[in-house]
Amino acid sequence: MKKIMMIGGGVVLGILILVIGFVFYVFYLLQTPPKNDPEIVAYTEEKVKDYLIEEKGYSESDILSANSKRKPKNKDKTATGYQVLVVFTDEPDTTYYYEIVDEDENKIEQLGITGTDIKHKDFP
C-alpha cells in the first residue's frame, strides 16, 4: 500500500511540476516582444513616410519620427505584420499608428491615435 501511495505521489508531483513549468513558459511568451527584422522595419518606415509626403501632402519636416515595430502576437513576417508609429512636429505628444494593409497595391491606412491633440486624423 505504501508503495502505491509513493508512486501516486510521484506522479502527482511530476504533473504539478509540468503544469507549473507550462504556466511559466506561457507567461514568458506573452511578455517577450516579437523580434523585428531590420530590413522590414526600414522598408515600412520609408513606405509610410512616402505615403504621408506624396499622398497626404506633408513635408519631411512635418514628421518628427516614424518608428516601425512588429504587431504584438503577429506571426506574419512580411511588412503587413508591422505598424509604424508616427509623431508629427506640431503634435509631439500624439502618436499616429499606420499600417501597410496591402503591399501589392501600396495601400496604407491610419489605424489609431493616442494623445490629446488630433490634427492629422485620417479616418472619420
Secondary structure, DSSP 8 states (H G I E B T S, - for coil): -HHHHHHHHHHHHHHHHHHHHHHHHHHHHHHS-----HHHHHHHHHHHHHIIIIIS---GGGEEEEEEEE-TT----SGGGEEEEEEETTEEEEEEEEEEEETTTTEEEEEEEESS--SS----
